[in-house]
């Protein structure tokens, strides 16, 4: 029987930072990013998601 592990990401705005909490089953990891780091993360995620979408459309025979 395969056990499903719940994954969840929560984002909160703190005074000068973005607080990202990643829950993975019973474990969690907290990452605090300043605004510049958060913007870089958004840009990197956009690039990766675009690349993923393009690769998904490529059909390999």
N, C-alpha and C positions, 0 to 999 in steps of 0.2 A: 504494500500500500504506500502510495506517495504522499508525503506530508507536505502541505502547502504552507509556505512561509509568507506572511503578510509583509509587504514592503510599502512604505509611505514616506513622503517628504513633506515637511512643514516649513514654511518660511515666515519669519517674523521680522518686523522692523524694530530695531533697537535705536538707541539715541543716535549713534554715528555709524551703525553697522547693520548688515543684513544677517540674521541668524538663521541658518539652515540646519534642520534636524532631520537626519536620515534614519528611519526605523527599519530594521530588517529582522523580523521575528521578534525575539526578546531583546536583541541588541539595538543600541542607538549610537549615533555619532553626531556630534554638534560641530558645525563649521561656522565660524564668524568671518564675514567678508566685509571689507570696507567698500565704499561705493564704486571705486575704480575696479576692484577685483570682481564685484558683482556684475558690472557691465561687461568685463572681459569674459566672464563665464557665460553670459547671455549670448555674446557674439560667437563664442566657440560652440555652444549648443546649437545655435542657428546653422552654423556651417556643417556640423556633424549631421544634423537632421536633414538638411538639404542633400548632403552626400548620400545618406541612407535612402532617401526617397528616390534619387536617381539610380542607385544600384539596384533597388527593388524593381525598377521598371525594365532593367536589362534582362533579357531572356537568354539563357545559355542553353543551347541545344547540344 
